[in-house]
Amino acid sequence: MRLWMIDPKLLCTQHLLGEHLEIHLHKHIFVKHYSIDGRICPIVQIEPASMESRHNELVIEMQRRGFKHNSPYVQPDISYLPIDQQNAKVDLNYNLKDLYNRCTKCREIGIL
């Protein structure tokens, strides 16, 4: 599970909807105060402090593509996490290259 953090317009439908789902799945992790060590190290895969804003970016693109959206997201309290985990940032260049190599549909849209 990861947040690509790539411009949502550049994601194929599968990755757009998948990232949206993953944000909602992570909410449970935060509410239950579970560890996210495996999502932060060795590679940062999520940005806890960015979940709500990223969700909203994805929703705008989902609606632009004609999808209905009925699952609002409110950022849960993440203060239990160490500050470096709260503010972790994905490596956008790494994610662009990784997604390019994984997904022909995203590649066709033109992420690189």
Chimera marker file (.cmm) of the C-alpha trace (Angstrom):
<marker_set name="trace">
<marker id="1" x="0.000" y="0.000" z="0.000" r="1" g="1" b="0" radius="0.5"/>
<marker id="2" x="1.417" y="3.343" z="-0.966" r="1" g="1" b="0" radius="0.5"/>
<marker id="3" x="0.608" y="6.877" z="-1.897" r="1" g="1" b="0" radius="0.5"/>
<marker id="4" x="2.081" y="7.736" z="-5.261" r="1" g="1" b="0" radius="0.5"/>
<marker id="5" x="1.616" y="11.488" z="-4.700" r="1" g="1" b="0" radius="0.5"/>
<marker id="6" x="1.830" y="11.936" z="-8.476" r="1" g="1" b="0" radius="0.5"/>
<marker id="7" x="-0.497" y="14.423" z="-10.166" r="1" g="1" b="0" radius="0.5"/>
<marker id="8" x="-3.806" y="12.470" z="-10.159" r="1" g="1" b="0" radius="0.5"/>
<marker id="9" x="-4.400" y="13.351" z="-13.819" r="1" g="1" b="0" radius="0.5"/>
<marker id="10" x="-1.380" y="11.192" z="-14.662" r="1" g="1" b="0" radius="0.5"/>
<marker id="11" x="-2.679" y="8.070" z="-12.923" r="1" g="1" b="0" radius="0.5"/>
<marker id="12" x="-4.579" y="5.344" z="-14.740" r="1" g="1" b="0" radius="0.5"/>
<marker id="13" x="-8.003" y="4.587" z="-13.278" r="1" g="1" b="0" radius="0.5"/>
<marker id="14" x="-6.731" y="1.548" z="-11.376" r="1" g="1" b="0" radius="0.5"/>
<marker id="15" x="-4.010" y="3.525" z="-9.616" r="1" g="1" b="0" radius="0.5"/>
<marker id="16" x="-6.276" y="6.524" z="-9.029" r="1" g="1" b="0" radius="0.5"/>
<marker id="17" x="-8.962" y="4.431" z="-7.338" r="1" g="1" b="0" radius="0.5"/>
<marker id="18" x="-6.385" y="2.251" z="-5.605" r="1" g="1" b="0" radius="0.5"/>
<marker id="19" x="-4.662" y="5.207" z="-3.993" r="1" g="1" b="0" radius="0.5"/>
<marker id="20" x="-8.031" y="6.558" z="-2.867" r="1" g="1" b="0" radius="0.5"/>
<marker id="21" x="-8.856" y="3.219" z="-1.257" r="1" g="1" b="0" radius="0.5"/>
<marker id="22" x="-5.488" y="3.024" z="0.455" r="1" g="1" b="0" radius="0.5"/>
<marker id="23" x="-6.014" y="6.402" z="2.089" r="1" g="1" b="0" radius="0.5"/>
<marker id="24" x="-9.228" y="5.125" z="3.619" r="1" g="1" b="0" radius="0.5"/>
<marker id="25" x="-7.530" y="1.892" z="4.719" r="1" g="1" b="0" radius="0.5"/>
<marker id="26" x="-4.755" y="3.828" z="6.430" r="1" g="1" b="0" radius="0.5"/>
<marker id="27" x="-7.282" y="5.828" z="8.440" r="1" g="1" b="0" radius="0.5"/>
<marker id="28" x="-7.993" y="2.706" z="10.499" r="1" g="1" b="0" radius="0.5"/>
<marker id="29" x="-4.251" y="2.335" z="11.171" r="1" g="1" b="0" radius="0.5"/>
<marker id="30" x="-4.078" y="5.884" z="12.515" r="1" g="1" b="0" radius="0.5"/>
<marker id="31" x="-7.263" y="5.652" z="14.555" r="1" g="1" b="0" radius="0.5"/>
<marker id="32" x="-6.014" y="2.450" z="16.211" r="1" g="1" b="0" radius="0.5"/>
<marker id="33" x="-2.547" y="3.990" z="16.717" r="1" g="1" b="0" radius="0.5"/>
<marker id="34" x="-0.799" y="1.152" z="14.922" r="1" g="1" b="0" radius="0.5"/>
<marker id="35" x="2.818" y="1.354" z="13.870" r="1" g="1" b="0" radius="0.5"/>
<marker id="36" x="3.617" y="2.532" z="10.354" r="1" g="1" b="0" radius="0.5"/>
<marker id="37" x="7.316" y="1.668" z="10.516" r="1" g="1" b="0" radius="0.5"/>
<marker id="38" x="7.057" y="-0.595" z="7.453" r="1" g="1" b="0" radius="0.5"/>
<marker id="39" x="5.459" y="2.210" z="5.437" r="1" g="1" b="0" radius="0.5"/>
<marker id="40" x="8.189" y="4.704" z="6.297" r="1" g="1" b="0" radius="0.5"/>
<marker id="41" x="11.358" y="2.616" z="6.160" r="1" g="1" b="0" radius="0.5"/>
<marker id="42" x="13.288" y="1.638" z="4.130" r="1" g="1" b="0" radius="0.5"/>
<marker id="43" x="11.260" y="3.602" z="1.550" r="1" g="1" b="0" radius="0.5"/>
<marker id="44" x="8.670" y="6.222" z="2.465" r="1" g="1" b="0" radius="0.5"/>
<marker id="45" x="5.405" y="4.960" z="0.972" r="1" g="1" b="0" radius="0.5"/>
<marker id="46" x="2.896" y="7.205" z="2.725" r="1" g="1" b="0" radius="0.5"/>
<marker id="47" x="2.669" y="10.792" z="3.912" r="1" g="1" b="0" radius="0.5"/>
<marker id="48" x="0.572" y="10.735" z="7.086" r="1" g="1" b="0" radius="0.5"/>
<marker id="49" x="0.192" y="14.523" z="7.347" r="1" g="1" b="0" radius="0.5"/>
<marker id="50" x="-0.894" y="14.719" z="3.694" r="1" g="1" b="0" radius="0.5"/>
<marker id="51" x="-3.669" y="12.136" z="3.758" r="1" g="1" b="0" radius="0.5"/>
<marker id="52" x="-6.632" y="14.513" z="3.802" r="1" g="1" b="0" radius="0.5"/>
<marker id="53" x="-5.263" y="16.886" z="1.181" r="1" g="1" b="0" radius="0.5"/>
<marker id="54" x="-4.207" y="13.986" z="-1.046" r="1" g="1" b="0" radius="0.5"/>
<marker id="55" x="-7.645" y="12.425" z="-0.676" r="1" g="1" b="0" radius="0.5"/>
<marker id="56" x="-9.228" y="15.668" z="-1.831" r="1" g="1" b="0" radius="0.5"/>
<marker id="57" x="-6.916" y="15.869" z="-4.862" r="1" g="1" b="0" radius="0.5"/>
<marker id="58" x="-7.830" y="12.318" z="-5.854" r="1" g="1" b="0" radius="0.5"/>
<marker id="59" x="-11.554" y="12.997" z="-5.424" r="1" g="1" b="0" radius="0.5"/>
<marker id="60" x="-11.401" y="15.983" z="-7.772" r="1" g="1" b="0" radius="0.5"/>
<marker id="61" x="-9.860" y="13.790" z="-10.450" r="1" g="1" b="0" radius="0.5"/>
<marker id="62" x="-12.268" y="10.925" z="-9.768" r="1" g="1" b="0" radius="0.5"/>
<marker id="63" x="-15.216" y="13.268" z="-10.217" r="1" g="1" b="0" radius="0.5"/>
<marker id="64" x="-13.653" y="14.759" z="-13.359" r="1" g="1" b="0" radius="0.5"/>
<marker id="65" x="-13.597" y="11.232" z="-14.762" r="1" g="1" b="0" radius="0.5"/>
<marker id="66" x="-17.258" y="10.722" z="-13.909" r="1" g="1" b="0" radius="0.5"/>
<marker id="67" x="-16.946" y="8.679" z="-10.723" r="1" g="1" b="0" radius="0.5"/>
<marker id="68" x="-19.291" y="9.327" z="-7.841" r="1" g="1" b="0" radius="0.5"/>
<marker id="69" x="-17.678" y="9.894" z="-4.464" r="1" g="1" b="0" radius="0.5"/>
<marker id="70" x="-19.427" y="9.253" z="-1.163" r="1" g="1" b="0" radius="0.5"/>
<marker id="71" x="-16.588" y="8.627" z="1.264" r="1" g="1" b="0" radius="0.5"/>
<marker id="72" x="-15.365" y="11.847" z="2.867" r="1" g="1" b="0" radius="0.5"/>
<marker id="73" x="-12.057" y="11.742" z="4.693" r="1" g="1" b="0" radius="0.5"/>
<marker id="74" x="-11.200" y="13.659" z="7.829" r="1" g="1" b="0" radius="0.5"/>
<marker id="75" x="-7.591" y="13.495" z="8.948" r="1" g="1" b="0" radius="0.5"/>
<marker id="76" x="-7.372" y="11.465" z="12.153" r="1" g="1" b="0" radius="0.5"/>
<marker id="77" x="-5.054" y="12.434" z="14.966" r="1" g="1" b="0" radius="0.5"/>
<marker id="78" x="-1.545" y="11.270" z="14.085" r="1" g="1" b="0" radius="0.5"/>
<marker id="79" x="0.185" y="12.909" z="17.046" r="1" g="1" b="0" radius="0.5"/>
<marker id="80" x="1.046" y="9.475" z="18.461" r="1" g="1" b="0" radius="0.5"/>
<marker id="81" x="3.544" y="9.016" z="15.626" r="1" g="1" b="0" radius="0.5"/>
<marker id="82" x="7.116" y="10.260" z="15.921" r="1" g="1" b="0" radius="0.5"/>
<marker id="83" x="7.395" y="13.690" z="14.294" r="1" g="1" b="0" radius="0.5"/>
<marker id="84" x="9.613" y="12.372" z="11.484" r="1" g="1" b="0" radius="0.5"/>
<marker id="85" x="6.919" y="9.831" z="10.592" r="1" g="1" b="0" radius="0.5"/>
<marker id="86" x="4.138" y="12.406" z="10.799" r="1" g="1" b="0" radius="0.5"/>
<marker id="87" x="5.956" y="14.582" z="8.270" r="1" g="1" b="0" radius="0.5"/>
<marker id="88" x="7.486" y="11.865" z="6.096" r="1" g="1" b="0" radius="0.5"/>
<marker id="89" x="7.546" y="12.631" z="2.361" r="1" g="1" b="0" radius="0.5"/>
<marker id="90" x="7.668" y="10.160" z="-0.504" r="1" g="1" b="0" radius="0.5"/>
<marker id="91" x="10.366" y="10.439" z="-3.136" r="1" g="1" b="0" radius="0.5"/>
<marker id="92" x="8.324" y="11.664" z="-6.079" r="1" g="1" b="0" radius="0.5"/>
<marker id="93" x="11.027" y="10.907" z="-8.653" r="1" g="1" b="0" radius="0.5"/>
<marker id="94" x="11.357" y="7.355" z="-7.355" r="1" g="1" b="0" radius="0.5"/>
<marker id="95" x="7.583" y="6.896" z="-7.479" r="1" g="1" b="0" radius="0.5"/>
<marker id="96" x="7.352" y="8.241" z="-11.022" r="1" g="1" b="0" radius="0.5"/>
<marker id="97" x="9.992" y="5.803" z="-12.251" r="1" g="1" b="0" radius="0.5"/>
<marker id="98" x="8.527" y="2.905" z="-10.280" r="1" g="1" b="0" radius="0.5"/>
<marker id="99" x="5.018" y="3.492" z="-11.586" r="1" g="1" b="0" radius="0.5"/>
<marker id="100" x="6.335" y="3.961" z="-15.120" r="1" g="1" b="0" radius="0.5"/>
<marker id="101" x="7.977" y="0.538" z="-14.917" r="1" g="1" b="0" radius="0.5"/>
<marker id="102" x="4.941" y="-1.134" z="-13.346" r="1" g="1" b="0" radius="0.5"/>
<marker id="103" x="1.997" y="0.188" z="-15.310" r="1" g="1" b="0" radius="0.5"/>
<marker id="104" x="1.660" y="0.481" z="-19.064" r="1" g="1" b="0" radius="0.5"/>
<marker id="105" x="-1.604" y="2.397" z="-18.674" r="1" g="1" b="0" radius="0.5"/>
<marker id="106" x="-0.001" y="5.102" z="-16.539" r="1" g="1" b="0" radius="0.5"/>
<marker id="107" x="2.928" y="5.149" z="-18.955" r="1" g="1" b="0" radius="0.5"/>
<marker id="108" x="0.498" y="5.683" z="-21.862" r="1" g="1" b="0" radius="0.5"/>
<marker id="109" x="-1.029" y="8.648" z="-20.051" r="1" g="1" b="0" radius="0.5"/>
<marker id="110" x="2.459" y="10.115" z="-20.084" r="1" g="1" b="0" radius="0.5"/>
<marker id="111" x="3.925" y="10.269" z="-16.620" r="1" g="1" b="0" radius="0.5"/>
<marker id="112" x="7.476" y="10.417" z="-17.971" r="1" g="1" b="0" radius="0.5"/>
<link id1="1" id2="2" r="1" g="1" b="0" radius="0.2"/>
<link id1="2" id2="3" r="1" g="1" b="0" radius="0.2"/>
<link id1="3" id2="4" r="1" g="1" b="0" radius="0.2"/>
<link id1="4" id2="5" r="1" g="1" b="0" radius="0.2"/>
<link id1="5" id2="6" r="1" g="1" b="0" radius="0.2"/>
<link id1="6" id2="7" r="1" g="1" b="0" radius="0.2"/>
<link id1="7" id2="8" r="1" g="1" b="0" radius="0.2"/>
<link id1="8" id2="9" r="1" g="1" b="0" radius="0.2"/>
<link id1="9" id2="10" r="1" g="1" b="0" radius="0.2"/>
<link id1="10" id2="11" r="1" g="1" b="0" radius="0.2"/>
<link id1="11" id2="12" r="1" g="1" b="0" radius="0.2"/>
<link id1="12" id2="13" r="1" g="1" b="0" radius="0.2"/>
<link id1="13" id2="14" r="1" g="1" b="0" radius="0.2"/>
<link id1="14" id2="15" r="1" g="1" b="0" radius="0.2"/>
<link id1="15" id2="16" r="1" g="1" b="0" radius="0.2"/>
<link id1="16" id2="17" r="1" g="1" b="0" radius="0.2"/>
<link id1="17" id2="18" r="1" g="1" b="0" radius="0.2"/>
<link id1="18" id2="19" r="1" g="1" b="0" radius="0.2"/>
<link id1="19" id2="20" r="1" g="1" b="0" radius="0.2"/>
<link id1="20" id2="21" r="1" g="1" b="0" radius="0.2"/>
<link id1="21" id2="22" r="1" g="1" b="0" radius="0.2"/>
<link id1="22" id2="23" r="1" g="1" b="0" radius="0.2"/>
<link id1="23" id2="24" r="1" g="1" b="0" radius="0.2"/>
<link id1="24" id2="25" r="1" g="1" b="0" radius="0.2"/>
<link id1="25" id2="26" r="1" g="1" b="0" radius="0.2"/>
<link id1="26" id2="27" r="1" g="1" b="0" radius="0.2"/>
<link id1="27" id2="28" r="1" g="1" b="0" radius="0.2"/>
<link id1="28" id2="29" r="1" g="1" b="0" radius="0.2"/>
<link id1="29" id2="30" r="1" g="1" b="0" radius="0.2"/>
<link id1="30" id2="31" r="1" g="1" b="0" radius="0.2"/>
<link id1="31" id2="32" r="1" g="1" b="0" radius="0.2"/>
<link id1="32" id2="33" r="1" g="1" b="0" radius="0.2"/>
<link id1="33" id2="34" r="1" g="1" b="0" radius="0.2"/>
<link id1="34" id2="35" r="1" g="1" b="0" radius="0.2"/>
<link id1="35" id2="36" r="1" g="1" b="0" radius="0.2"/>
<link id1="36" id2="37" r="1" g="1" b="0" radius="0.2"/>
<link id1="37" id2="38" r="1" g="1" b="0" radius="0.2"/>
<link id1="38" id2="39" r="1" g="1" b="0" radius="0.2"/>
<link id1="39" id2="40" r="1" g="1" b="0" radius="0.2"/>
<link id1="40" id2="41" r="1" g="1" b="0" radius="0.2"/>
<link id1="41" id2="42" r="1" g="1" b="0" radius="0.2"/>
<link id1="42" id2="43" r="1" g="1" b="0" radius="0.2"/>
<link id1="43" id2="44" r="1" g="1" b="0" radius="0.2"/>
<link id1="44" id2="45" r="1" g="1" b="0" radius="0.2"/>
<link id1="45" id2="46" r="1" g="1" b="0" radius="0.2"/>
<link id1="46" id2="47" r="1" g="1" b="0" radius="0.2"/>
<link id1="47" id2="48" r="1" g="1" b="0" radius="0.2"/>
<link id1="48" id2="49" r="1" g="1" b="0" radius="0.2"/>
<link id1="49" id2="50" r="1" g="1" b="0" radius="0.2"/>
<link id1="50" id2="51" r="1" g="1" b="0" radius="0.2"/>
<link id1="51" id2="52" r="1" g="1" b="0" radius="0.2"/>
<link id1="52" id2="53" r="1" g="1" b="0" radius="0.2"/>
<link id1="53" id2="54" r="1" g="1" b="0" radius="0.2"/>
<link id1="54" id2="55" r="1" g="1" b="0" radius="0.2"/>
<link id1="55" id2="56" r="1" g="1" b="0" radius="0.2"/>
<link id1="56" id2="57" r="1" g="1" b="0" radius="0.2"/>
<link id1="57" id2="58" r="1" g="1" b="0" radius="0.2"/>
<link id1="58" id2="59" r="1" g="1" b="0" radius="0.2"/>
<link id1="59" id2="60" r="1" g="1" b="0" radius="0.2"/>
<link id1="60" id2="61" r="1" g="1" b="0" radius="0.2"/>
<link id1="61" id2="62" r="1" g="1" b="0" radius="0.2"/>
<link id1="62" id2="63" r="1" g="1" b="0" radius="0.2"/>
<link id1="63" id2="64" r="1" g="1" b="0" radius="0.2"/>
<link id1="64" id2="65" r="1" g="1" b="0" radius="0.2"/>
<link id1="65" id2="66" r="1" g="1" b="0" radius="0.2"/>
<link id1="66" id2="67" r="1" g="1" b="0" radius="0.2"/>
<link id1="67" id2="68" r="1" g="1" b="0" radius="0.2"/>
<link id1="68" id2="69" r="1" g="1" b="0" radius="0.2"/>
<link id1="69" id2="70" r="1" g="1" b="0" radius="0.2"/>
<link id1="70" id2="71" r="1" g="1" b="0" radius="0.2"/>
<link id1="71" id2="72" r="1" g="1" b="0" radius="0.2"/>
<link id1="72" id2="73" r="1" g="1" b="0" radius="0.2"/>
<link id1="73" id2="74" r="1" g="1" b="0" radius="0.2"/>
<link id1="74" id2="75" r="1" g="1" b="0" radius="0.2"/>
<link id1="75" id2="76" r="1" g="1" b="0" radius="0.2"/>
<link id1="76" id2="77" r="1" g="1" b="0" radius="0.2"/>
<link id1="77" id2="78" r="1" g="1" b="0" radius="0.2"/>
<link id1="78" id2="79" r="1" g="1" b="0" radius="0.2"/>
<link id1="79" id2="80" r="1" g="1" b="0" radius="0.2"/>
<link id1="80" id2="81" r="1" g="1" b="0" radius="0.2"/>
<link id1="81" id2="82" r="1" g="1" b="0" radius="0.2"/>
<link id1="82" id2="83" r="1" g="1" b="0" radius="0.2"/>
<link id1="83" id2="84" r="1" g="1" b="0" radius="0.2"/>
<link id1="84" id2="85" r="1" g="1" b="0" radius="0.2"/>
<link id1="85" id2="86" r="1" g="1" b="0" radius="0.2"/>
<link id1="86" id2="87" r="1" g="1" b="0" radius="0.2"/>
<link id1="87" id2="88" r="1" g="1" b="0" radius="0.2"/>
<link id1="88" id2="89" r="1" g="1" b="0" radius="0.2"/>
<link id1="89" id2="90" r="1" g="1" b="0" radius="0.2"/>
<link id1="90" id2="91" r="1" g="1" b="0" radius="0.2"/>
<link id1="91" id2="92" r="1" g="1" b="0" radius="0.2"/>
<link id1="92" id2="93" r="1" g="1" b="0" radius="0.2"/>
<link id1="93" id2="94" r="1" g="1" b="0" radius="0.2"/>
<link id1="94" id2="95" r="1" g="1" b="0" radius="0.2"/>
<link id1="95" id2="96" r="1" g="1" b="0" radius="0.2"/>
<link id1="96" id2="97" r="1" g="1" b="0" radius="0.2"/>
<link id1="97" id2="98" r="1" g="1" b="0" radius="0.2"/>
<link id1="98" id2="99" r="1" g="1" b="0" radius="0.2"/>
<link id1="99" id2="100" r="1" g="1" b="0" radius="0.2"/>
<link id1="100" id2="101" r="1" g="1" b="0" radius="0.2"/>
<link id1="101" id2="102" r="1" g="1" b="0" radius="0.2"/>
<link id1="102" id2="103" r="1" g="1" b="0" radius="0.2"/>
<link id1="103" id2="104" r="1" g="1" b="0" radius="0.2"/>
<link id1="104" id2="105" r="1" g="1" b="0" radius="0.2"/>
<link id1="105" id2="106" r="1" g="1" b="0" radius="0.2"/>
<link id1="106" id2="107" r="1" g="1" b="0" radius="0.2"/>
<link id1="107" id2="108" r="1" g="1" b="0" radius="0.2"/>
<link id1="108" id2="109" r="1" g="1" b="0" radius="0.2"/>
<link id1="109" id2="110" r="1" g="1" b="0" radius="0.2"/>
<link id1="110" id2="111" r="1" g="1" b="0" radius="0.2"/>
<link id1="111" id2="112" r="1" g="1" b="0" radius="0.2"/>
</marker_set>
